[in-house]
Amino acid sequence: MERVVRHFQEELEALQGRLLEMGGLAEERVHAAVQSLVSRNIGDIDRVLHGDEPINELHVEIDNRCFKLLALHQPMATDLRAIVAGVKINTDLERVGDLAVNIAEAARRYATHPPVKKLIDIPQMGDIAQTMLRDSLDSFVIVTHNMQQAARVADMTAFFSISRGEEGQRWGELIEYDATEKIFTAPSDKRTEDYVTGRFG
């Protein structure tokens, strides 16, 4: 049993690593697309338009990893949520790659016309989007692997609990909202403490 658990954890960590790799590829694609828009270089634009094969292949691989983990190990609670989140994140990252192609297509159209002015705002938007993507992936891996390290990502944290009624209706309750460091080291509510210490969830 211990060997099975260890193997599952290794596979889960490998999944997280591949998701980070996928995120890196998606981030690179956005950066290259925005740079091709700014540079108006047809060669750079074409490389973005025809360079989505690696991200598509990784998308299929990660999906297969997730479904294999679900089928063979039937995970519960936190591990189940991590894998399901991985499936959704994987799809979103593949979509980021598609959007990079959309930017390159717009860049090709833009390059056929004389520039109206120097592009300033769009590259800044691209930088912000890449930072948001990187931080989101970091928070996913941190929260599912070591929740206490989430303090490095956000200054404030909210802990919600979802309850289910007898007839199947669901509702959410805000249990606690405070500085992240306090939530993870000295929470006010026992339910928060139980969650962050792994006693439930």
C-alpha positions in Angstrom: 0.0 0.0 0.0 2.8 2.4 0.9 4.4 1.7 -2.5 1.1 2.5 -4.3 0.7 5.8 -2.4 4.3 6.8 -3.1 3.8 6.0 -6.8 0.6 8.1 -6.9 2.3 11.1 -5.3 5.2 10.8 -7.7 2.7 10.7 -10.6 0.9 13.7 -9.2 4.1 15.7 -8.8 5.0 14.7 -12.4 1.6 16.1 -13.5 2.2 19.3 -11.8 5.6 19.6 -13.4 4.2 19.0 -16.9 1.5 21.6 -16.2 4.3 24.1 -15.3 6.1 23.2 -18.6 2.8 23.7 -20.5 2.4 27.1 -18.8 6.0 28.0 -19.8 5.2 27.2 -23.4 2.0 29.1 -23.3 3.7 32.1 -21.8 6.5 31.9 -24.4 3.8 31.8 -27.2 2.1 34.9 -25.9 5.4 36.7 -25.6 6.5 35.7 -29.1 3.1 36.7 -30.5 3.2 40.2 -28.9 6.8 40.7 -30.0 5.9 39.8 -33.6 3.1 42.3 -33.5 5.5 45.0 -32.3 8.4 44.1 -34.6 6.1 43.6 -37.7 8.6 40.9 -38.7 6.9 38.4 -41.1 9.3 35.6 -40.1 8.5 36.0 -36.4 4.8 36.1 -37.2 5.0 32.9 -39.2 6.9 31.1 -36.4 4.1 31.8 -34.1 1.4 30.8 -36.6 3.0 27.4 -37.3 4.6 26.7 -33.9 1.8 25.4 -31.8 2.6 21.7 -32.3 4.6 21.3 -29.0 1.8 22.8 -26.9 -0.9 20.7 -28.6 1.1 17.5 -28.0 1.7 18.4 -24.3 -2.0 19.1 -24.0 -2.9 15.5 -25.1 -0.2 14.0 -22.8 -1.4 15.9 -19.7 -5.0 15.0 -20.4 -4.0 11.3 -20.6 -2.0 11.6 -17.3 -5.0 13.1 -15.5 -7.4 10.4 -16.8 -5.0 7.7 -16.0 -4.6 8.9 -12.4 -8.4 9.1 -12.0 -8.9 5.7 -13.4 -6.2 3.8 -11.6 -6.1 5.4 -8.2 -9.6 6.8 -7.7 -8.3 9.8 -5.6 -10.5 11.6 -3.1 -10.7 15.1 -1.5 -7.7 17.3 -2.1 -6.0 15.0 -4.6 -9.2 14.6 -6.6 -9.6 18.4 -6.8 -6.0 18.8 -7.8 -6.4 16.4 -10.8 -9.7 17.9 -11.9 -8.2 21.4 -11.7 -5.3 20.1 -13.8 -7.7 19.0 -16.5 -9.3 22.4 -16.6 -6.0 24.3 -16.4 -4.6 22.1 -19.2 -7.5 23.1 -21.5 -7.1 26.8 -20.6 -3.4 26.7 -21.4 -4.0 25.1 -24.7 -6.5 27.9 -25.4 -3.8 30.5 -24.5 -1.7 28.9 -27.3 -4.6 29.3 -29.7 -5.0 33.0 -28.6 -1.3 33.5 -29.4 -2.0 32.3 -32.9 -4.9 34.8 -33.1 -2.6 37.6 -32.1 -0.1 36.5 -34.8 -2.9 36.5 -37.4 -3.8 40.1 -36.3 -0.1 41.0 -36.5 0.1 39.7 -40.1 -2.9 41.9 -41.1 -1.4 44.8 -39.2 2.0 44.4 -40.9 0.4 45.0 -44.3 -0.4 48.6 -43.4 1.9 51.5 -42.4 2.1 51.8 -38.6 -0.1 54.5 -37.1 2.0 55.0 -34.0 4.4 53.1 -31.8 2.8 50.3 -29.9 3.1 50.9 -26.1 0.0 49.8 -24.4 -0.3 46.3 -26.0 3.2 45.2 -25.0 2.4 46.3 -21.4 -0.8 44.3 -21.5 1.1 41.3 -22.8 3.6 41.6 -19.8 0.7 41.8 -17.4 -1.0 38.8 -18.9 2.2 36.7 -18.8 2.7 37.6 -15.1 -0.9 36.7 -14.3 -0.5 33.4 -16.0 2.8 32.6 -14.2 1.4 33.6 -10.8 -1.8 31.5 -11.4 0.2 28.4 -12.2 2.5 29.0 -9.2 -0.5 29.3 -6.9 -2.0 26.0 -8.3 1.2 24.0 -7.6 1.8 25.6 -4.2 -1.7 25.2 -2.9 -2.0 21.6 -3.9 1.5 20.6 -2.9 2.3 22.8 0.2 -0.5 25.2 1.2 1.6 27.1 3.7 3.7 28.4 0.8 0.7 30.2 -0.6 1.7 33.2 1.5 4.3 33.9 -1.2 1.5 34.5 -3.7 -1.2 36.6 -2.0 -1.3 39.1 0.9 -4.9 38.2 1.8 -6.7 34.9 1.8 -10.3 33.9 2.1 -11.4 30.4 3.2 -14.8 29.3 1.9 -16.8 26.2 2.8 -19.5 24.6 0.6 -22.4 22.9 2.3 -25.0 20.6 0.8 -28.7 20.4 2.0 -30.8 17.3 2.3 -32.4 18.0 -1.2 -29.0 18.4 -2.8 -28.9 22.2 -2.8 -25.5 23.8 -2.3 -24.4 27.0 -0.7 -21.2 28.7 0.1 -20.1 30.3 3.4 -17.2 32.6 4.0 -15.5 31.1 7.0 -12.6 33.5 7.4 -10.9 36.4 5.6 -7.6 37.7 6.8 -3.9 38.2 6.1 -2.5 35.1 4.4 0.2 34.6 7.0 -2.4 34.6 9.8 -4.8 32.3 7.9 -2.0 29.7 7.5 -0.3 30.1 10.9 -3.0 31.2 13.4 -6.5 31.0 11.9 -9.4 32.2 14.0 -11.8 29.4 13.0 -11.2 25.8 13.8 -12.6 24.8 10.4 -9.9 26.8 8.7 -7.2 25.3 10.9 -8.5 21.8 10.2 -8.3 22.5 6.4 -4.8 24.1 6.3 -3.4 21.4 8.5 -4.9 18.6 6.4 -7.3 17.2 8.9 -10.1 17.5 6.3 -10.4 18.6 2.7 
